[in-house]
Amino acid sequence: MTNLFDNLTDEKEIKGQKQAVLLVSAFAAFLVPFLTSAINLALPAIGRDLHVNAISLSWVVSSSLLATAIFLLPFGKLGDIFGRKKVFSLGIILFTIATLLIVFSHSLASLVVLRTIQGFSSAMIFGTSLAILTSVFPLGERGRAMGIQVTATYLGLSSGPVIGGVLTHSLGWRSIFVFLFLIGLISIYLVFTKMKSEWADARGEPFDWKGSAFYGVSLFAFMFGFSRLPSAIGWIFLASGIFAGIIFLLFERKIEHPVFDARLFLTNKVLALSGIAALINYSATSAIGFFMSLYLQYVKGIDARAAGLIMISQPLAMALLSPVAGKLSDRKNPGVIASAGMGITGIGLILLCFINASTPFYLIICLLILLGVGFALFSSPNSNAIMSSVEKRFLGIASSVVGTMRMIGQMMSMGIAMMLISLYIGKQTINPATSSGLIAAMKTGFIIFSILSVLGVFASLARNEKLGNKNS
């Protein structure tokens, strides 16, 4: 009788821990996507307030993405060694503090610095959150849990344009950060009251500081160079980043506990190809919100609030479909589902190539919904495939791979957008006189993104094999 009672108590505690972790991770997953989509809507207002052009504005988005991409892998490994809850909690606190300070920012330089700090703290969150979920939820329940977390992400993306548009229109762009600061405080409360356990499956291993430094330098040089193409300095930084990346990979192969275990990619087909598929997918989709925000407000002539109501259609479709896609990936091969999602995304991007100044709003909404369906079918099944393909001690690395591919993809997508705006508009401010250049930049971008999506379908299909239960 005592054993039965103990078993029931243990089951109740385990269930409570699962619910607590899912609640905390979902709440944290809401923060950064909300900010990303809200800032896209607020970019014109920020540009007017700080008197900066479109290229400078793009750094408000890109600075955070770059910082997150650089620090994701190191923080994923630090979480494995010292505790994922510790790293996750510190990330939430730092993100909330930086958000408050942005309210008082009155120059582009200070805004970019604080956005960089937000990116740094986001790396702590994203580098550990999936690993924590995978630690708690066994195979068979994991896809559903990831689907709920992805839903929270898309709720952030979907509410960002609406809430951000209303706040920007009524109270100014700084009010977005006041709202997000309050959400951050709630997240901190949840972390310290609901998340009781700690996870550190690689406790005692040394941390690879040299490898982390090589990684950061190579990624910064590559992404900064990519954002400055086609200038000479862009090519120099790009080549330097590739060279430093090769040195980093060679260095990592020689040490016992690397921050990035390249052997995982060489021996794990599912991890390697799922990571490549994620990189391509985010590279092809992340600048859509940036382009559409400028298009709706500068070309179609509507305000931030109305633009937000239109742009909500894509993430809303993601939020509604993601739990279904995640649950489906527990029963079916997640690679097949993700491949279908990538294909639908490609179709949506091809159709976006034909929009112009006279395209009706209902057609734009339909295309955004189609993109949302494709991305929902891709995201959580692809993450499930990655996290289910590695052993427990590599969960932090796998979680960081998901986040790093997302951030590098987003940065490359924004790099393509910045390059095209530089080519078609230059350093002029976007206005009715330069709107034709914006449309040309958008169309060229959507053509590039469509090609990437087609390549992504092949990468996604190539890994479609029955997943093994590596960490159940």
C-alpha positions in Angstrom: 0.0 0.0 0.0 2.9 2.4 0.9 4.6 1.6 -2.4 1.4 2.3 -4.3 1.0 5.6 -2.5 4.7 6.5 -3.2 4.2 5.6 -6.9 1.1 7.8 -7.1 2.9 10.6 -5.4 5.9 10.3 -7.7 3.6 10.2 -10.8 1.8 13.3 -9.5 5.1 15.1 -8.9 6.4 14.2 -12.4 3.2 15.4 -14.0 3.4 18.6 -12.0 7.0 19.1 -13.0 6.1 18.6 -16.7 3.2 21.1 -16.5 5.5 23.7 -14.7 8.3 23.3 -17.2 5.9 23.6 -20.1 4.3 26.7 -18.6 7.6 28.5 -18.0 9.2 27.6 -21.3 6.0 28.6 -23.2 5.9 31.9 -21.4 9.6 32.5 -22.2 9.0 31.4 -25.8 6.4 34.2 -26.2 8.8 37.1 -25.3 11.4 37.3 -28.1 9.0 36.5 -31.0 6.6 39.1 -29.7 9.3 41.7 -29.7 10.6 40.7 -33.1 7.2 41.0 -34.8 6.3 44.2 -32.8 9.5 45.9 -33.8 8.9 45.1 -37.5 5.7 47.1 -37.2 7.4 49.9 -35.3 10.4 50.3 -37.6 8.9 53.3 -39.6 8.1 55.0 -36.3 11.6 54.4 -34.9 13.1 55.7 -38.1 11.1 58.9 -37.9 11.8 59.4 -34.2 15.6 58.7 -34.5 16.0 60.2 -38.0 17.6 57.1 -39.6 17.4 55.4 -43.0 16.2 51.9 -43.9 19.7 50.4 -43.8 20.4 51.8 -40.3 16.9 50.6 -39.2 17.7 47.1 -40.2 20.4 47.0 -37.5 17.7 47.4 -34.9 16.6 43.9 -35.9 20.0 42.4 -37.0 22.0 43.4 -33.9 19.9 41.1 -31.7 19.9 38.3 -34.2 23.7 38.4 -34.5 24.3 38.4 -30.8 21.9 35.5 -30.3 23.5 33.4 -33.0 27.0 34.0 -31.7 26.2 33.0 -28.1 23.7 30.2 -28.6 26.2 27.3 -28.8 28.3 28.4 -25.8 25.3 28.9 -23.6 23.8 25.6 -24.7 27.0 23.9 -23.5 27.2 25.9 -20.3 23.7 24.8 -19.5 24.7 21.2 -20.0 27.7 21.7 -17.6 26.4 24.1 -14.9 22.7 23.7 -15.1 20.1 24.6 -17.7 17.8 26.2 -15.2 20.6 28.6 -14.1 21.4 29.7 -17.6 17.7 30.0 -18.6 16.8 32.0 -15.5 19.7 34.5 -15.9 18.7 35.0 -19.5 15.1 35.9 -18.6 16.4 38.4 -15.9 19.0 40.1 -18.3 16.4 40.3 -21.1 13.9 42.0 -18.9 16.5 44.6 -17.6 17.6 45.4 -21.2 14.0 45.8 -22.2 13.3 48.4 -19.5 16.5 50.4 -20.4 15.4 50.6 -24.1 12.4 52.7 -22.9 14.8 55.4 -22.1 16.9 55.1 -25.3 17.1 58.2 -27.5 19.7 57.3 -30.1 20.3 54.6 -32.6 23.6 53.6 -31.0 22.1 53.1 -27.6 19.2 51.2 -29.1 21.4 48.9 -31.0 23.6 48.2 -28.0 20.6 47.3 -25.8 19.2 45.2 -28.6 22.5 43.4 -28.7 22.2 42.7 -24.9 18.7 41.4 -25.6 20.2 39.1 -28.2 22.9 37.9 -25.7 20.2 37.1 -23.1 18.0 35.5 -25.7 20.8 33.0 -26.4 20.6 31.9 -22.8 16.9 31.3 -23.1 16.9 29.6 -26.5 20.1 27.6 -25.8 18.5 25.8 -22.9 14.7 25.8 -23.3 14.3 22.9 -25.8 16.9 20.9 -23.8 14.8 21.4 -20.6 11.7 20.3 -22.4 13.4 17.2 -23.8 14.8 16.4 -20.4 11.3 16.3 -18.9 9.1 14.9 -21.7 9.9 11.4 -23.1 9.6 10.4 -26.7 5.9 10.1 -27.5 5.0 13.2 -25.5 7.8 15.4 -26.7 6.2 16.4 -30.1 3.1 17.6 -28.3 5.1 19.6 -25.8 7.2 21.2 -28.5 4.1 22.0 -30.4 2.7 23.9 -27.4 6.0 25.8 -27.0 6.0 26.6 -30.7 2.4 27.7 -30.4 3.5 30.2 -27.7 6.2 31.4 -30.0 3.6 32.0 -32.8 1.2 33.6 -30.3 4.0 36.1 -29.7 4.5 36.5 -33.4 0.8 36.9 -34.0 0.0 39.3 -31.1 3.2 41.3 -31.8 1.8 43.0 -34.9 -1.6 43.7 -33.3 -0.5 44.8 -29.8 2.7 46.4 -31.2 0.7 48.2 -33.9 -1.9 49.6 -31.4 0.7 50.6 -28.9 2.9 52.3 -31.5 -0.1 54.1 -33.0 -1.5 55.2 -29.7 1.5 55.6 -27.3 4.6 55.5 -29.4 7.1 52.7 -30.1 8.6 52.8 -26.6 5.4 51.6 -25.1 6.1 48.2 -26.7 9.1 47.8 -24.4 7.1 48.9 -21.3 4.5 46.2 -22.1 7.3 43.6 -22.7 9.0 44.6 -19.4 5.8 43.6 -17.6 5.7 40.3 -19.4 9.3 39.7 -18.4 8.5 40.3 -14.8 5.8 37.6 -14.9 8.3 35.2 -16.6 10.8 35.8 -13.8 8.2 35.1 -11.2 7.2 31.8 -13.0 10.8 30.7 -13.3 11.5 31.0 -9.6 8.2 29.7 -8.3 7.3 26.9 -10.8 10.6 25.5 -12.1 12.0 23.5 -9.1 14.5 21.0 -10.7 17.9 21.4 -12.3 19.3 19.6 -15.3 23.0 19.3 -16.0 23.7 16.0 -17.9 27.3 17.0 -18.7 28.2 18.2 -15.1 31.9 18.2 -14.5 33.0 18.5 -18.1 35.4 21.4 -18.8 34.1 24.3 -20.9 35.7 25.0 -24.3 36.5 28.7 -24.0 38.9 28.8 -26.9 36.5 27.0 -29.2 33.7 29.4 -28.1 35.9 32.4 -29.0 36.8 31.0 -32.4 33.1 30.3 -33.0 32.1 33.8 -32.1 34.7 35.6 -34.2 34.0 33.4 -37.2 30.3 33.8 -37.0 30.5 37.6 -36.4 32.8 38.1 -39.4 30.7 35.9 -41.6 27.4 37.5 -40.7 28.7 41.1 -40.7 30.3 40.5 -44.1 27.1 39.1 -45.4 25.2 42.1 -44.3 27.6 44.5 -46.1 27.6 42.8 -49.5 28.2 43.6 -52.2 30.8 46.1 -50.9 34.5 45.1 -50.8 34.5 45.2 -47.0 31.6 42.8 -47.1 33.6 40.3 -49.1 36.7 40.7 -46.9 34.7 40.0 -43.7 32.8 37.1 -45.4 36.0 35.4 -46.5 37.6 36.0 -43.1 34.6 34.4 -41.4 34.7 31.3 -43.6 38.5 30.9 -42.9 38.0 31.4 -39.1 35.1 28.8 -39.3 37.4 26.2 -40.9 40.0 26.8 -38.2 37.3 26.4 -35.6 36.1 23.1 -37.0 39.6 21.7 -37.2 40.3 22.9 -33.6 37.1 21.3 -32.3 38.0 17.9 -33.7 41.1 17.7 -31.6 39.7 18.4 -28.1 37.9 16.0 -25.9 34.9 18.2 -24.8 34.3 20.7 -27.7 31.6 23.4 -27.5 30.5 22.1 -30.9 31.0 18.4 -31.5 31.4 18.2 -35.3 31.4 14.4 -35.0 27.7 14.5 -34.2 27.0 16.0 -37.6 29.3 13.6 -39.4 27.8 10.5 -37.7 24.2 11.7 -37.2 22.4 12.1 -40.5 19.1 13.2 -39.0 20.7 15.9 -36.9 22.9 17.2 -39.8 20.1 17.3 -42.4 17.5 18.6 -40.0 19.8 21.4 -39.0 20.5 22.3 -42.7 16.7 22.2 -43.4 16.1 24.6 -40.5 18.9 27.0 -41.7 17.4 27.1 -45.2 13.9 27.5 -44.0 14.6 30.4 -41.7 16.9 32.0 -44.4 13.9 31.9 -46.7 11.2 33.2 -44.4 12.6 35.5 -41.7 12.7 38.7 -43.7 9.1 38.4 -44.9 7.8 40.4 -41.9 10.5 43.1 -42.4 9.5 43.5 -46.1 5.8 43.3 -45.5 5.8 45.9 -42.7 7.6 48.4 -45.0 5.4 47.4 -48.0 2.1 47.8 -46.1 2.9 51.1 -44.5 5.0 52.8 -47.3 3.5 51.4 -50.5 -0.1 50.6 -49.5 -0.2 53.7 -47.2 -1.9 52.1 -44.1 -0.9 52.8 -40.5 0.9 50.5 -38.1 -2.3 49.3 -36.4 -4.0 48.3 -39.7 -0.7 46.7 -41.0 -0.6 44.7 -37.8 -4.1 43.3 -38.3 -3.1 42.1 -41.7 0.3 40.7 -40.7 -1.3 38.7 -37.8 -2.7 36.3 -40.3 0.6 34.4 -40.8 1.6 33.8 -37.2 -2.1 33.1 -36.2 -2.2 30.3 -38.7 1.1 29.0 -37.2 -0.3 29.2 -33.7 -3.5 27.3 -34.6 -1.7 24.5 -36.5 1.5 24.0 -34.5 0.0 21.8 -31.7 -1.6 19.6 -34.3 1.7 19.3 -36.3 3.7 18.6 -33.1 1.3 15.9 -31.9 1.3 14.4 -35.4 5.1 14.3 -35.3 4.9 12.0 -32.3 3.0 9.4 -34.4 4.4 9.9 -37.9 7.9 10.5 -39.3 8.5 14.1 -38.4 10.8 14.5 -41.4 8.0 13.8 -43.8 5.7 16.4 -42.1 8.5 19.0 -42.1 9.2 18.4 -45.8 5.5 19.0 -46.6 5.6 22.2 -44.6 8.7 23.4 -46.5 7.0 22.7 -49.8 3.9 24.7 -48.9 6.2 27.6 -47.7 7.9 27.5 -51.1 4.6 27.7 -52.9 3.6 30.7 -50.8 6.9 32.5 -51.5 6.6 31.9 -55.3 3.2 33.5 -55.2 4.5 36.5 -53.2 6.9 37.2 -56.1 3.9 38.6 -58.1 2.6 41.2 -55.6 2.7 44.9 -56.5 1.3 48.2 -55.4 -2.2 47.3 -56.6 -2.4 43.8 -55.0 -5.7 43.6 -53.0 -5.4 43.1 -49.2 -7.4 39.9 -49.2 -4.9 38.3 -51.5 -2.0 39.4 -49.3 -3.8 37.9 -46.2 -4.4 34.6 -48.1 -0.7 34.3 -49.0 0.4 35.1 -45.4 -2.0 32.3 -44.2 -0.5 29.9 -46.7 3.0 30.7 -45.4 1.8 30.3 -41.8 0.5 26.8 -42.6 3.7 25.8 -44.2 5.9 27.0 -41.4 3.7 25.4 -38.7 4.1 22.0 -40.4 7.8 22.5 -40.6 8.9 24.0 -37.3 7.9 21.7 -34.4 8.3 18.4 -36.4 11.8 19.5 -37.5 12.7 20.4 -33.9 11.3 17.1 -32.7 13.5 15.3 -35.2 16.6 17.1 -34.0 16.0 16.7 -30.3 15.1 13.0 -30.6 18.2 12.1 -32.6 20.8 12.7 -29.8 21.7 11.2 -26.4 20.8 13.1 -23.2 24.2 14.5 -22.6 24.1 16.3 -26.0 20.6 17.8 -25.5 22.1 21.3 -24.8 24.1 21.1 -28.0 21.1 19.9 -30.0 18.9 22.7 -28.5 21.6 25.2 -29.5 21.7 23.7 -33.0 18.0 24.4 -33.4 18.4 27.9 -32.1 21.6 28.6 -33.9 20.2 27.5 -37.3 17.2 29.7 -36.6 19.3 32.7 -35.8 21.9 32.3 -38.5 19.0 31.8 -41.0 17.2 34.9 -39.7 20.4 36.9 -39.9 21.1 35.7 -43.5 17.5 36.5 -44.4 17.9 40.0 -43.1 21.3 40.2 -44.7 19.7 39.5 -48.1 17.0 42.1 -47.4 19.6 44.7 -46.4 21.7 44.0 -49.5 18.7 44.4 -51.8 17.5 47.6 -50.1 21.0 49.0 -50.5 21.1 48.0 -54.2 17.6 49.3 -55.1 17.2 52.3 -52.7 20.6 53.1 -51.2 20.8 55.3 -48.2 17.6 57.2 -49.1 14.7 57.2 -46.8 11.7 55.1 -47.9 8.9 57.3 -49.2 6.4 57.4 -52.1 9.2 58.4 -54.4 11.3 55.4 -53.6 8.4 52.9 -53.2 9.1 51.4 -56.7 12.6 50.5 -55.4 11.2 48.8 -52.3 8.8 46.7 -54.5 11.7 45.7 -56.7 13.8 44.8 -53.7 10.9 42.7 -52.3 10.3 40.8 -55.5 14.0 40.0 -55.9 14.1 38.9 -52.3 11.1 36.6 -52.7 12.6 35.0 -55.8 15.8 34.2 -53.8 13.7 32.9 -50.9 11.6 30.7 -53.2 14.8 29.1 -54.6 16.1 28.5 -51.1 12.8 26.8 -50.1 13.0 24.4 -53.1 16.5 23.5 -52.0 15.2 23.1 -48.4 12.6 20.5 -49.5 15.4 18.3 -50.9 17.5 18.7 -47.7 14.4 17.8 -45.6 13.5 14.8 -47.7 17.0 13.4 -47.6 16.9 12.8 -43.8 13.5 11.0 -43.8 14.2 7.8 -41.9 12.7 6.2 -38.8 14.1 8.1 -35.8 15.7 6.1 -33.0 14.8 6.7 -29.4 18.1 8.2 -28.3 17.0 10.1 -25.2 13.7 8.7 -24.0 
